[in-house]
Amino acid sequence: MRIARMAAAVAAVAVVLLGGSPAAALPGITTSPDEVYAAVGADLIPADFVFLVDVSASMNAAAYARVREGLTGFFASLAPVDRVTLIPFAATATATTHPVEQTPEELLATLPARTGGARADVGVALAEAVETLAGRPDPATVVLLTAGRGTAGDLRKVAKAARKLKQRVEAYAIPVLAGPDAALLTKVWRQGTVLNGDLGTVLAQPMDGSRAAKARGVLSREVKRRVRIVWPKVGINQGTSVTNVQVKSPMNYLPLTLSGLTVSSDNPEVRVSVPAGSIDLPPGATAIVPVTAHWDAGPRNIRPLYTVNGFTSLELSGQVSSPWSPVLSGDLDLPLDSAWPPNPVDRELSAQRGSLWYWLMGLIVVVTVVELVRAIPRRGNRA
């Protein structure tokens, strides 16, 4: 029992040193969106935030105060590398872009102190937002804050220009006051979302959407990669032998879990197996899967030298998942490619099953007997 525990401990240490680990050895891996975003460095990736703020006479003083208060909290939570574009609009719209290194109060200072004037032209504001984003590569979030009683005109040209944007745009409309204007956003960005409710609360969704877009940009390539299986170039001998197969992670950020591991042989005389249980595979690491093969080459032959040869094809199979899968599929819409890569390998079977040692032992016995017989005195010699 003690020897078994020591062997298990040595095996666990060896696997960890080589990059893999038993499933319970990485308790720090979690599946919360915030921790996934932190792990991929989402807050180090720049993004554009474009706010279209209705400052027409339809936006009364109390509603405008709520807008400014909500934007103050939103600006305070932005990453230092982000950019903010403010587009106050009524009959006309003008965009100004600012680095987030400015304070929320400095950003708000670019908005009019009070609302008033002509009826809001939402179409002009949407056109200004599309023009602002043209040529920018970073993920973008557009937020329309409307008093709900403006005009728009023909938005088909604006929608066509929006479809030509290179970056992915998350678009939201928030009706600060009731009215039909918020729905106009979806005529430019069909996947746009209209958010209703407390302004401070609903503004959290564009923030979450932007962080998700950043993480999606990082992980969209990784979820398509597959693990790599490396078999060492060693044959199989008589009896029991162990081959350490390497499973390499191609990921930079995404942790993986290997489970349901099995190994197959197309030669019925070769019995193969792998340890039960799952293995956590950190990004860029290598896990070792010991494949045990047992081959009975048959009884010894009477001939001194007799070699038994053969071949077998081996293949390691399993399932690939990730502790991040709930976030990947639920929050990022990025299903992990869990396909196991084909990895068949042909291995030579070779065993010496001759009776050379028996022949040698027999020869030694014969020589010894002959020498003993020679050493016995003959009767004639005694006389």
C-alpha positions in Angstrom: 0.0 0.0 0.0 2.8 2.4 0.9 4.6 1.6 -2.4 1.5 2.2 -4.3 1.0 5.6 -2.7 4.6 6.5 -3.4 4.3 5.5 -7.1 1.1 7.6 -7.4 2.8 10.6 -5.9 5.8 10.3 -8.2 3.5 10.0 -11.3 1.5 13.1 -10.2 4.7 15.1 -9.8 6.0 14.0 -13.1 2.8 15.0 -14.9 2.7 18.4 -13.3 6.3 19.1 -14.2 5.6 18.3 -17.8 2.7 20.6 -17.9 -0.4 18.5 -17.3 -2.0 17.8 -14.0 -4.7 15.8 -12.4 -8.2 17.4 -12.7 -8.2 18.5 -9.1 -4.7 20.1 -9.2 -5.8 23.4 -10.7 -8.5 24.8 -8.4 -7.8 28.4 -9.6 -9.4 27.8 -13.0 -12.9 29.3 -12.9 -15.7 30.0 -15.4 -16.9 33.4 -14.4 -16.9 35.9 -17.3 -15.0 38.5 -15.3 -12.2 36.1 -14.6 -12.1 34.9 -18.2 -11.9 38.5 -19.4 -9.1 39.2 -16.9 -7.2 36.1 -18.0 -7.2 37.2 -21.7 -6.3 40.8 -20.8 -9.5 42.3 -22.1 -8.9 45.5 -20.3 -5.6 45.9 -22.2 -7.3 45.8 -25.6 -8.5 49.2 -26.9 -12.2 49.6 -27.9 -14.4 52.5 -29.2 -17.4 53.7 -27.4 -19.7 56.0 -29.4 -22.5 57.8 -27.5 -25.3 59.5 -29.4 -26.9 61.9 -26.9 -30.2 63.6 -27.8 -29.8 67.2 -26.6 -33.0 68.5 -28.4 -35.8 70.2 -26.7 -37.5 66.8 -26.3 -34.9 65.9 -23.7 -36.2 67.7 -20.5 -33.8 68.8 -17.8 -34.6 65.9 -15.4 -34.0 63.3 -18.1 -30.8 65.0 -19.2 -29.5 65.0 -15.6 -30.1 61.3 -15.5 -28.1 60.9 -18.7 -25.2 62.9 -17.4 -25.2 60.9 -14.1 -25.3 57.6 -15.9 -22.5 58.5 -18.3 -20.3 59.7 -15.3 -20.5 56.2 -13.8 -20.0 54.5 -17.2 -16.9 56.6 -18.0 -15.3 55.8 -14.7 -15.4 52.1 -15.4 -13.7 52.2 -18.8 -10.3 50.8 -19.4 -7.4 53.3 -19.8 -6.8 52.2 -23.5 -10.4 52.8 -24.6 -11.7 55.8 -26.6 -14.9 57.7 -26.2 -16.7 59.5 -28.9 -19.6 61.8 -27.9 -22.1 62.9 -30.5 -24.6 65.4 -29.1 -27.4 65.8 -31.6 -30.5 67.8 -32.3 -31.0 69.0 -35.9 -27.3 68.5 -36.5 -24.6 66.2 -35.0 -20.9 66.6 -34.4 -18.6 63.9 -33.1 -15.6 64.5 -30.8 -13.3 61.7 -29.7 -11.5 61.6 -26.4 -9.0 59.3 -24.7 -10.3 57.7 -21.5 -7.3 59.1 -19.6 -9.5 62.2 -19.1 -11.7 62.3 -16.1 -15.5 61.6 -16.4 -16.1 65.2 -15.6 -13.8 66.4 -18.4 -15.5 64.1 -20.9 -19.0 65.3 -19.9 -17.8 68.9 -20.3 -17.9 68.4 -24.1 -21.7 68.0 -23.9 -24.0 71.0 -23.8 -24.8 72.2 -20.3 -28.5 72.3 -21.2 -30.8 70.9 -23.9 -33.0 72.7 -26.2 -33.4 73.8 -29.8 -34.7 72.0 -32.9 -36.2 68.6 -33.1 -33.7 65.7 -33.0 -32.6 64.1 -36.3 -31.7 60.6 -35.3 -30.7 59.8 -38.8 -28.0 62.5 -38.9 -26.6 61.2 -35.6 -26.5 57.6 -36.8 -24.7 58.7 -40.0 -22.2 60.6 -37.9 -21.5 57.5 -35.8 -20.9 55.3 -38.9 -18.6 57.9 -40.4 -16.7 58.1 -37.1 -16.1 54.4 -36.9 -15.0 54.0 -40.6 -11.3 52.9 -40.7 -11.1 52.1 -37.0 -10.0 48.5 -36.4 -10.9 48.1 -32.7 -14.2 46.6 -31.5 -16.8 49.3 -31.1 -20.0 49.9 -29.0 -22.6 52.4 -30.1 -25.2 53.7 -27.6 -28.1 55.8 -28.6 -29.6 57.9 -25.8 -32.9 59.4 -27.1 -35.8 61.4 -25.9 -37.9 59.4 -28.3 -39.6 62.2 -30.4 -37.3 62.9 -33.3 -37.0 62.2 -37.0 -34.8 60.0 -39.1 -35.4 60.2 -42.8 -34.2 57.4 -45.2 -31.7 55.3 -43.3 -30.8 52.9 -46.1 -27.6 54.6 -47.1 -26.5 54.8 -43.5 -27.2 51.0 -43.0 -25.3 50.2 -46.2 -22.3 52.2 -44.9 -22.6 50.4 -41.5 -22.3 47.1 -43.2 -19.0 48.1 -44.7 -17.4 48.7 -41.3 -14.5 46.4 -40.7 -14.9 46.0 -37.0 -17.6 44.3 -35.1 -20.1 46.8 -33.7 -22.4 46.2 -30.7 -25.2 48.6 -30.9 -27.7 49.6 -28.1 -30.6 52.1 -27.9 -31.8 53.4 -24.6 -35.1 55.4 -24.6 -34.5 57.9 -21.8 -38.0 59.1 -22.4 -40.7 57.0 -24.1 -41.0 57.2 -27.9 -40.3 55.4 -31.1 -36.8 56.7 -31.8 -34.9 53.9 -30.1 -36.1 51.4 -32.6 -34.5 53.4 -35.4 -31.1 52.0 -34.4 -32.1 48.5 -35.5 -32.6 49.8 -39.1 -28.9 50.5 -39.2 -27.6 47.7 -37.1 -30.1 44.8 -37.3 -28.7 43.1 -34.3 -29.0 46.2 -32.2 -30.7 45.9 -28.8 -33.2 48.3 -27.2 -32.7 48.5 -23.5 -35.4 49.7 -21.1 -35.0 50.4 -17.4 -32.9 52.4 -15.0 -30.2 54.1 -17.0 -27.4 53.3 -14.5 -28.4 49.6 -14.6 -28.9 49.1 -18.3 -25.6 50.9 -19.2 -23.9 47.9 -17.6 -24.9 45.8 -20.6 -23.0 47.8 -23.2 -19.9 47.6 -20.9 -20.3 43.8 -20.6 -20.8 43.5 -24.3 -17.6 45.4 -25.1 -15.5 43.3 -22.7 -17.1 40.2 -24.3 -16.2 41.5 -27.8 -12.6 42.0 -26.7 -12.4 38.5 -25.3 -14.1 37.1 -28.4 -11.5 38.7 -30.6 -8.7 37.0 -28.6 -10.3 33.6 -28.3 -12.1 33.2 -31.7 -8.9 31.7 -33.2 -8.0 29.6 -30.2 -11.4 27.7 -30.1 -10.6 26.3 -33.5 -7.3 24.8 -32.6 -6.8 21.2 -31.7 -4.5 19.5 -29.3 -1.5 17.7 -30.9 -0.6 14.1 -30.1 3.0 13.0 -30.1 4.0 9.3 -29.9 7.6 8.5 -29.1 9.3 6.3 -31.7 9.7 3.1 -29.6 8.7 -0.4 -30.3 6.9 -2.9 -28.1 8.7 -5.8 -26.5 7.6 -9.1 -24.8 5.7 -8.6 -21.5 4.6 -5.2 -20.2 5.9 -1.9 -21.6 4.9 1.7 -21.0 5.0 4.5 -23.7 4.6 8.1 -22.6 2.4 9.8 -25.1 2.5 13.7 -25.2 -0.7 15.7 -25.6 0.3 19.3 -26.4 -1.9 22.4 -26.0 -1.8 24.9 -28.8 -3.5 27.6 -26.7 -2.2 30.9 -25.5 -5.0 31.5 -23.0 -7.6 28.7 -23.0 -7.2 26.0 -20.4 -8.3 22.5 -21.6 -9.5 19.3 -19.9 -8.8 15.9 -21.4 -11.3 13.2 -20.4 -12.5 9.8 -21.5 -9.0 8.8 -22.6 -8.8 5.4 -24.2 -6.2 3.6 -26.4 -6.8 1.0 -29.1 -4.7 -1.7 -30.8 -5.7 -3.5 -34.0 -3.6 -6.5 -32.9 -5.7 -8.7 -30.6 -2.4 -10.1 -29.1 -1.5 -6.7 -27.8 -3.6 -5.4 -24.8 -3.3 -1.7 -24.2 -4.7 0.7 -21.5 -4.4 4.2 -20.1 -5.0 5.5 -16.5 -8.6 6.4 -15.8 -9.6 10.0 -14.9 -9.3 13.4 -16.5 -6.3 15.7 -17.0 -6.2 19.5 -16.8 -4.1 20.9 -19.6 -3.0 24.6 -19.0 -2.4 26.9 -22.0 0.7 25.9 -24.0 1.5 23.0 -21.7 2.1 19.3 -22.4 0.4 16.5 -20.6 1.9 13.0 -20.4 -0.4 10.0 -20.9 1.3 6.7 -20.1 0.1 4.0 -22.4 0.6 0.5 -21.0 1.0 -2.4 -23.5 1.1 -6.1 -22.7 2.2 -8.5 -25.4 2.7 -12.2 -24.9 5.0 -13.4 -27.7 4.3 -17.0 -27.0 6.4 -19.9 -25.5 10.1 -20.2 -26.2 11.2 -22.1 -29.2 13.7 -25.0 -29.0 16.0 -23.3 -31.4 18.8 -21.2 -29.8 18.0 -18.1 -31.7 14.3 -17.4 -32.6 12.8 -13.9 -32.9 9.0 -13.2 -32.9 8.1 -10.2 -35.0 4.8 -8.4 -35.6 3.1 -5.0 -36.0 0.2 -3.2 -34.3 -1.5 0.1 -35.0 -2.1 2.2 -31.8 -4.4 5.2 -31.4 -5.1 7.4 -28.4 -8.7 8.8 -28.2 -10.4 11.1 -25.8 -12.6 14.2 -25.3 -11.5 17.8 -25.2 -13.4 20.4 -23.1 -12.6 23.5 -21.2 -13.6 24.9 -17.8 -14.3 28.0 -19.7 -16.9 26.3 -22.0 -19.9 27.9 -20.2 -18.5 31.4 -20.9 -17.4 30.5 -24.4 -20.8 29.2 -25.5 -23.0 31.3 -23.3 -21.4 34.8 -23.1 -19.1 34.8 -26.2 -21.0 32.6 -28.6 -17.8 30.7 -29.4 -18.3 26.9 -29.2 -15.0 25.0 -28.6 -13.9 22.7 -31.3 -13.8 19.5 -29.2 -12.8 17.1 -32.0 -10.0 14.8 -31.1 -7.2 14.7 -33.7 -6.5 11.4 -35.5 -3.2 10.0 -34.3 -2.7 6.4 -35.5 0.8 5.1 -35.3 2.3 1.7 -36.4 4.6 0.1 -33.9 6.9 -2.9 -34.4 6.7 -5.9 -32.1 9.9 -7.8 -31.5 10.8 -10.4 -28.9 13.7 -12.9 -28.7 12.0 -16.3 -27.8 14.8 -18.7 -28.6 16.4 -21.0 -26.0 19.9 -19.7 -26.2 20.4 -19.6 -22.5 19.1 -23.1 -22.0 21.5 -24.3 -24.7 24.4 -22.5 -22.9 23.4 -23.9 -19.5 23.2 -27.3 -21.1 26.6 -26.9 -22.6 28.0 -25.9 -19.2 26.5 -28.9 -17.6 27.9 -31.2 -20.3 31.4 -29.7 -20.0 31.2 -30.0 -16.2 30.2 -33.6 -16.3 33.0 -34.4 -18.8 35.5 -32.8 -16.6 34.3 -34.6 -13.6 34.5 -38.0 -15.4 38.0 -37.2 -16.5 39.0 -36.5 -13.0 37.9 -39.9 -11.7 41.0 -42.3 -11.5 40.8 -45.4 -13.7 41.4 -48.9 -12.1 44.2 -49.7 -14.4 46.1 -46.6 -13.3 45.7 -47.6 -9.6 47.5 -50.9 -10.3 
